[in-house]
Amino acid sequence: MTMSADTPDASPDDAPSRAELATRVDELENALEEATTEDDGKKMSIIATKGTLDMAYPPLILASTAAAFGYEVTVFHTFWGLDILHEERSKNLQLSSVGNPNMPVPNAIAALPGMDRVTTKMMEKKIEDNDTATIEELIDTSLEMGVEFQACQMTIDLMDYDEDDFYDGVTTGVGAATAIQDMADADIQLLI
């Protein structure tokens, strides 16, 4: 039969001291805090490669929504996706009419000069009529929520972008190796 420390017959030599108990409680609390912190740290990594109006919305909406749910979110913008982060170019993103199966215009008509402008205006009107956030508003909201927007350094050099032309808060000078490591560490990886 074993005896507990609070049993009158227990030997005082067997019982842990108050200092030992306090140390053990501290160790357990630290271990619990570390385990909780590690389990709650969900990460999402998005690669944005397209710079058309219809392809700018998915990475921004997914990033801001994931951030609202507590995810740590990184969006790596490369090639034409870099236009989304460019302050001036992001205000003039076009919608491609040709090859878009959901476009209410047949490809033969969509290929006519000026049709991209027409379909872009149609989409911008829908966005305005439905009170949908603009690209700029989604970027600002995402940045406020802690989303990290990364601009691919190789694309900046290739396309001769000026880093000062990106929205404030955009991380420039990021390479593919960093993006790959971020994806490897993420719980969710998306290529858009």
LINJORA-V460494 format. One record per backbone hydrogen bond with DSSP energy under -0.5 kcal/mol. CO is the residue of the C=O (numbers start at 1). NH is the residue of the N-H. E is the energy in kcal/mol with one decimal. If there is no record, write none. Layout:
CO | NH | E
CO | NH | E
This chain:
4 | 7 | -1.6
7 | 10 | -2.2
11 | 14 | -1.3
11 | 15 | -0.8
17 | 21 | -2.4
18 | 22 | -2.7
19 | 23 | -2.3
20 | 24 | -2.3
21 | 25 | -2.6
22 | 26 | -2.3
23 | 27 | -2.3
24 | 28 | -2.4
25 | 29 | -2.6
26 | 30 | -2.5
27 | 31 | -2.3
28 | 32 | -2.4
29 | 33 | -2.4
30 | 34 | -2.5
31 | 35 | -2.3
32 | 36 | -2.4
33 | 37 | -2.4
34 | 38 | -2.4
35 | 39 | -2.0
36 | 40 | -1.8
37 | 41 | -0.8
38 | 41 | -0.5
40 | 42 | -1.9
42 | 72 | -2.9
43 | 187 | -1.8
43 | 188 | -1.6
44 | 74 | -2.1
45 | 190 | -2.6
46 | 48 | -0.6
46 | 76 | -3.0
47 | 49 | -0.6
47 | 192 | -3.4
48 | 78 | -2.4
49 | 80 | -0.6
49 | 81 | -0.6
52 | 56 | -1.0
53 | 56 | -0.7
53 | 57 | -0.9
54 | 58 | -0.6
55 | 59 | -0.6
56 | 60 | -1.1
57 | 61 | -3.0
58 | 62 | -2.5
59 | 63 | -2.1
60 | 64 | -2.3
61 | 65 | -2.3
62 | 66 | -2.5
63 | 67 | -2.3
64 | 68 | -1.9
65 | 69 | -1.3
66 | 71 | -2.6
67 | 70 | -1.7
71 | 73 | -0.7
72 | 44 | -2.7
73 | 148 | -2.7
74 | 46 | -2.8
74 | 76 | -0.5
75 | 77 | -0.7
75 | 150 | -3.2
76 | 48 | -2.7
76 | 78 | -0.5
77 | 152 | -2.4
78 | 81 | -1.9
79 | 82 | -2.2
80 | 83 | -1.6
81 | 84 | -1.1
82 | 85 | -1.1
82 | 86 | -0.6
83 | 86 | -0.5
85 | 87 | -0.5
85 | 167 | -2.0
86 | 90 | -2.6
88 | 91 | -1.1
89 | 92 | -1.5
90 | 93 | -0.6
94 | 53 | -2.8
94 | 96 | -0.5
95 | 97 | -0.5
97 | 100 | -1.1
99 | 101 | -0.8
100 | 103 | -1.9
106 | 109 | -0.9
106 | 110 | -2.9
107 | 111 | -1.8
109 | 112 | -1.8
112 | 115 | -2.0
114 | 118 | -1.7
115 | 119 | -2.9
116 | 95 | -0.6
116 | 120 | -2.2
117 | 121 | -2.4
118 | 122 | -2.1
119 | 123 | -2.2
120 | 124 | -2.8
121 | 125 | -2.2
122 | 126 | -2.0
123 | 127 | -2.7
124 | 128 | -2.4
125 | 129 | -3.3
126 | 130 | -2.1
127 | 132 | -2.6
128 | 131 | -1.5
134 | 138 | -2.4
135 | 139 | -2.5
136 | 140 | -2.7
137 | 141 | -2.7
138 | 142 | -2.5
139 | 143 | -2.7
140 | 144 | -2.3
141 | 145 | -1.5
142 | 147 | -2.6
143 | 146 | -1.4
147 | 149 | -0.7
148 | 75 | -2.9
148 | 150 | -0.6
149 | 171 | -3.2
150 | 77 | -3.2
150 | 152 | -0.5
151 | 174 | -1.7
152 | 156 | -2.2
153 | 157 | -2.4
154 | 158 | -2.9
155 | 159 | -2.9
156 | 161 | -2.3
157 | 160 | -0.6
161 | 163 | -0.6
162 | 165 | -2.4
163 | 166 | -1.2
165 | 87 | -2.5
167 | 170 | -1.8
170 | 172 | -0.6
171 | 151 | -3.0
174 | 153 | -2.7
175 | 179 | -1.8
176 | 180 | -2.8
177 | 181 | -2.2
178 | 182 | -2.4
179 | 183 | -2.4
180 | 184 | -2.4
181 | 185 | -1.7
182 | 186 | -0.8
183 | 186 | -0.7
188 | 45 | -2.9
190 | 47 | -2.7
190 | 192 | -0.5
